[in-house]
Amino acid sequence: MNGNINDDEGGAIANVGQTNQHTKYAEEEPLSTAVVMALADAAGVEPSEIGTPLYDTIDPDALDNLFSDKLDGSPRVGGQVVFTIRDYEVTVYSYGEIVVRDLN
């Protein structure tokens, strides 16, 4: 996982690779918020300066619920979702990692 871990406060510690931004998101944080923050980090801008709202690409509510617990309370295991926003490919893994890859 390229050395990425959660800090003691449960926040994300990001590590920039060659063209990839890796982020580990906290369970308490909405996934859609974590994706926006990861995109902003990768682009080197504030979240409000990304330019394309997340909802123009993917439904934030659906993204937030994608890896949530099943109706019986058991966790969902495995899986990922991949989408493109602006010049970035975003991959979100069920185990809590977000990878943002610059397509340029």
PyMOL commands that set and color helices and strands:
alter all, ss='L'
color gray80, all
select helices_A, chain A and resi 31-43+47-49+54-56+60-66
alter helices_A, ss='H'
color red, helices_A
select strands_A, chain A and resi 15-16+20-24+80-85+88-93+97-102
alter strands_A, ss='S'
color yellow, strands_A
deselect
rebuild
show_as cartoon
